[in-house]
Amino acid sequence: MMHVHQQGHRGSRAPGRSDERVLIYHLRDVVKTREAEGVAFKLKVPSLQIALGEKIALIGESGCGKSTLLDLLTFISRPTAVGAFRFRPEPGAAPIDIQAHWEKKQFNELSDLRMLRLGYVMQTGGLLPYLTVRENIGLSRRLLGLDPDAVDELAYDLGIHKHLDKKPSQLSTGERQRVAIGRALAHRPSIVIADEPTASLDPIAAQRIMALFIEMVESLNITVIVASHAWRHVKSLGLRRLKLRIHKDVDGGVAETIVSG
């Protein structure tokens, strides 16, 4: 049974107000190009709108540009061209012009946005091996000066409370992914990005942990974007799938990917 506190969450919204569609992301004519060893790739985003509290799936084969899009959405990678790129982390707030931050070289502001507003679940967990489970989950809260007490409650919800004083090396792969989920949610971000979060697990464990993850982000009204190569794996969890079209070059490599939704 979930018992996560929802009061005070930056992205909370009153029940019954589903008519209010607050866009957390608004992208128009965003392009990212890259070239390595003579191979060129272009990611085009003609139009992308993601509302606060939405559950989004980005499904595609390896190398199709999923990680490139995630790097744009987490302000790690600067777009090559932009029509509009706005980020509104909470209702009532003025939208933030992300492209203007890049143009003005406001890198510290972008870093602060990442730290405060975003959570990230990596495929391999990405836990710090020298920290305990408690310290790994509470890392973002400690960096932001938040009360560390929420870590225990979160660990109970994730079923890992008995492992709080262990190091990651003492846990199973599934348990480490639960810790990674806890760390991403601990500071109550506006959005959580999950890049192939269960790829290293067996299908049964993957489905169980993914269902738990989605249940938790729903209970906190946190927007989530899950990148995966398998639609069947997340389809039953009610995620909205972004449209993704791939154009390949004469050698069969991905030359251009167009994402919209």
C-alpha positions as CSV (number, residue, x, y, z in Angstrom):
1,M,0.0,0.0,0.0
2,M,1.4,3.4,-1.0
3,H,1.7,5.9,1.8
4,V,3.8,8.6,0.2
5,H,3.0,12.1,1.4
6,Q,1.7,14.2,-1.4
7,Q,1.3,17.5,0.5
8,G,3.7,20.2,-0.5
9,H,4.7,18.5,-3.8
10,R,5.7,21.2,-6.3
11,G,3.7,19.5,-9.0
12,S,0.5,18.6,-7.0
13,R,-2.8,19.5,-8.4
14,A,-6.3,19.5,-6.8
15,P,-8.4,16.4,-7.5
16,G,-11.0,16.8,-10.2
17,R,-9.0,19.4,-12.1
18,S,-8.1,17.2,-15.0
19,D,-9.4,19.9,-17.3
20,E,-6.3,21.9,-16.5
21,R,-3.5,20.8,-18.8
22,V,-0.3,22.4,-17.7
23,L,2.5,21.8,-20.2
24,I,5.8,20.9,-18.5
25,Y,7.5,20.7,-21.9
26,H,6.7,22.6,-25.1
27,L,9.1,22.0,-28.0
28,R,8.6,23.3,-31.6
29,D,11.0,22.8,-34.5
30,V,13.9,21.6,-32.3
31,V,16.8,20.0,-34.1
32,K,19.9,18.2,-32.8
33,T,22.6,17.1,-35.3
34,R,25.8,15.3,-34.6
35,E,28.6,13.8,-36.6
36,A,31.2,11.2,-35.6
37,E,33.7,9.4,-37.7
38,G,32.0,10.6,-40.9
39,V,28.6,9.4,-39.8
40,A,25.9,12.1,-39.5
41,F,22.7,11.9,-37.5
42,K,19.8,14.3,-37.1
43,L,17.0,14.3,-34.5
44,K,14.0,16.5,-35.4
45,V,11.2,17.4,-33.0
46,P,8.6,19.3,-35.0
47,S,6.2,19.5,-32.1
48,L,6.3,17.9,-28.6
49,Q,3.9,18.8,-25.7
50,I,4.1,16.9,-22.4
51,A,1.6,17.8,-19.6
52,L,2.4,17.8,-15.9
53,G,1.6,14.4,-14.4
54,E,1.7,12.6,-17.8
55,K,3.3,9.2,-18.3
56,I,5.2,9.1,-21.5
57,A,6.9,6.2,-23.4
58,L,9.7,6.7,-25.9
59,I,10.0,3.4,-27.8
60,G,12.7,2.6,-30.4
61,E,15.6,0.5,-31.3
62,S,19.1,1.0,-30.0
63,G,20.8,3.9,-31.8
64,C,17.6,5.6,-32.9
65,G,18.1,8.8,-30.9
66,K,16.2,8.1,-27.7
67,S,19.2,9.1,-25.5
68,T,19.7,12.2,-27.7
69,L,16.2,13.3,-27.0
70,L,16.6,12.6,-23.2
71,D,19.8,14.7,-23.2
72,L,17.8,17.6,-24.7
73,L,14.9,17.2,-22.2
74,T,17.4,17.1,-19.3
75,F,19.3,20.2,-20.5
76,I,22.5,18.3,-20.9
77,S,22.8,18.7,-24.6
78,R,22.2,22.0,-26.5
79,P,19.9,21.9,-29.5
80,T,21.4,22.8,-32.9
81,A,18.3,24.8,-33.9
82,V,15.2,25.8,-31.9
83,G,11.8,27.3,-32.8
84,A,10.6,27.1,-29.2
85,F,11.8,25.2,-26.1
86,R,9.9,26.0,-22.9
87,F,9.9,24.2,-19.6
88,R,7.2,24.9,-16.9
89,P,8.0,22.8,-13.8
90,E,4.9,23.7,-11.8
91,P,1.4,25.1,-12.3
92,G,1.2,28.9,-12.2
93,A,4.9,29.4,-12.9
94,A,6.0,31.3,-16.0
95,P,7.5,29.0,-18.6
96,I,11.3,28.9,-18.7
97,D,12.9,29.6,-22.1
98,I,15.6,26.9,-22.2
99,Q,17.1,28.1,-25.5
100,A,17.6,31.6,-24.0
101,H,19.6,30.0,-21.2
102,W,21.9,28.2,-23.7
103,E,22.3,31.4,-25.7
104,K,23.2,33.4,-22.6
105,K,25.6,30.7,-21.4
106,Q,23.6,30.3,-18.2
107,F,25.0,26.9,-17.5
108,N,24.7,27.1,-13.7
109,E,21.0,27.9,-14.0
110,L,20.5,24.9,-16.3
111,S,22.4,22.7,-13.8
112,D,20.2,24.0,-10.9
113,L,17.1,23.2,-12.9
114,R,18.4,19.6,-13.4
115,M,19.2,19.2,-9.7
116,L,16.0,20.6,-8.4
117,R,13.4,19.6,-10.9
118,L,14.6,16.4,-12.5
119,G,15.2,12.8,-11.4
120,Y,17.0,10.2,-13.4
121,V,16.9,6.4,-13.4
122,M,19.7,4.9,-15.4
123,Q,19.7,1.4,-16.9
124,T,22.5,0.2,-14.6
125,G,21.3,2.0,-11.5
126,G,24.3,4.3,-11.3
127,L,24.5,4.0,-7.5
128,L,27.6,5.2,-5.7
129,P,29.3,2.0,-4.4
130,Y,30.9,3.6,-1.3
131,L,27.5,4.9,0.0
132,T,24.8,2.9,1.8
133,V,21.3,2.5,0.4
134,R,20.1,5.2,2.8
135,E,22.9,7.6,1.7
136,N,22.3,6.8,-2.0
137,I,18.5,7.5,-1.8
138,G,19.0,10.6,0.3
139,L,21.8,12.1,-1.8
140,S,19.7,14.5,-3.7
141,R,17.8,15.6,-0.6
142,R,21.1,16.2,1.2
143,L,22.5,18.3,-1.7
144,L,19.3,20.4,-1.7
145,G,19.2,20.8,2.1
146,L,16.0,18.9,2.5
147,D,14.8,16.9,5.5
148,P,16.3,13.4,5.2
149,D,13.4,11.7,7.1
150,A,11.5,11.0,3.8
151,V,14.1,8.4,2.9
152,D,12.8,5.8,5.4
153,E,9.2,6.1,4.1
154,L,10.3,5.9,0.5
155,A,12.4,2.8,1.3
156,Y,9.3,1.1,2.8
157,D,7.2,1.9,-0.3
158,L,10.0,0.3,-2.4
159,G,10.3,-2.8,-0.2
160,I,14.0,-2.1,0.5
161,H,13.8,-0.7,4.1
162,K,15.7,-3.7,5.5
163,H,18.6,-2.9,3.2
164,L,19.1,0.7,4.2
165,D,22.5,0.2,5.9
166,K,23.9,-2.1,3.1
167,K,26.1,-1.1,0.2
168,P,24.9,-1.6,-3.4
169,S,27.3,-4.6,-3.8
170,Q,25.3,-6.5,-1.2
171,L,22.1,-6.2,-3.2
172,S,20.5,-8.0,-6.1
173,T,20.1,-6.3,-9.5
174,G,16.4,-5.8,-8.8
175,E,17.1,-4.3,-5.4
176,R,19.7,-1.9,-6.8
177,Q,17.1,-0.7,-9.4
178,R,14.6,-0.1,-6.6
179,V,17.3,2.0,-4.8
180,A,17.9,4.0,-8.1
181,I,14.2,4.7,-8.3
182,G,14.1,5.8,-4.7
183,R,17.0,8.2,-5.4
184,A,15.3,9.7,-8.4
185,L,12.1,10.3,-6.5
186,A,13.5,11.3,-3.1
187,H,13.6,15.1,-3.7
188,R,10.1,15.1,-5.3
189,P,11.2,16.3,-8.7
190,S,8.7,17.7,-11.3
191,I,9.8,15.0,-13.8
192,V,11.6,11.7,-13.8
193,I,13.5,10.4,-16.8
194,A,14.0,6.6,-16.9
195,D,16.4,5.3,-19.6
196,E,15.8,1.6,-20.1
197,P,15.4,1.2,-16.3
198,T,14.7,-2.5,-16.3
199,A,16.8,-3.7,-19.2
200,S,19.2,-5.6,-17.0
201,L,16.4,-7.6,-15.2
202,D,14.5,-10.7,-16.1
203,P,11.0,-10.1,-17.6
204,I,9.1,-11.0,-14.5
205,A,11.2,-8.8,-12.2
206,A,11.2,-6.0,-14.8
207,Q,7.4,-5.9,-15.1
208,R,7.0,-5.9,-11.3
209,I,9.5,-3.1,-10.7
210,M,8.2,-1.0,-13.6
211,A,4.6,-1.3,-12.3
212,L,5.9,-0.2,-8.8
213,F,7.7,2.7,-10.4
214,I,4.7,3.9,-12.3
215,E,2.5,3.5,-9.2
216,M,4.8,5.7,-7.2
217,V,5.1,8.5,-9.8
218,E,1.3,8.5,-10.1
219,S,0.9,8.8,-6.4
220,L,3.2,11.8,-6.3
221,N,1.8,13.3,-9.6
222,I,5.3,13.4,-11.0
223,T,5.7,13.4,-14.8
224,V,7.6,10.5,-16.2
225,I,9.3,9.7,-19.5
226,V,10.4,6.0,-19.9
227,A,12.7,5.2,-22.8
228,S,12.6,1.6,-23.9
229,H,13.1,-0.7,-26.9
230,A,10.1,-2.8,-26.0
231,W,6.5,-1.4,-26.2
232,R,4.9,-4.6,-24.9
233,H,6.8,-4.1,-21.6
234,V,5.2,-0.8,-20.8
235,K,1.9,-0.8,-22.8
236,S,-0.2,-2.2,-20.0
237,L,0.9,0.5,-17.6
238,G,-1.1,3.3,-19.4
239,L,1.8,5.3,-20.9
240,R,1.3,7.6,-23.9
241,R,3.6,6.6,-26.7
242,L,5.4,9.3,-28.6
243,K,5.5,9.1,-32.4
244,L,8.9,8.2,-33.7
245,R,9.8,7.9,-37.4
246,I,13.2,6.7,-38.5
247,H,15.0,7.2,-41.8
248,K,18.0,5.1,-42.6
249,D,20.9,5.7,-44.8
250,V,22.0,3.4,-47.7
251,D,24.1,1.3,-45.2
252,G,21.2,0.7,-42.9
253,G,22.3,3.1,-40.2
254,V,19.9,5.6,-38.7
255,A,20.4,8.9,-40.5
256,E,17.4,10.9,-39.1
257,T,14.7,10.4,-36.4
258,I,11.6,12.5,-36.1
259,V,9.8,12.5,-32.7
260,S,6.5,14.2,-32.0
261,G,3.6,13.9,-29.6
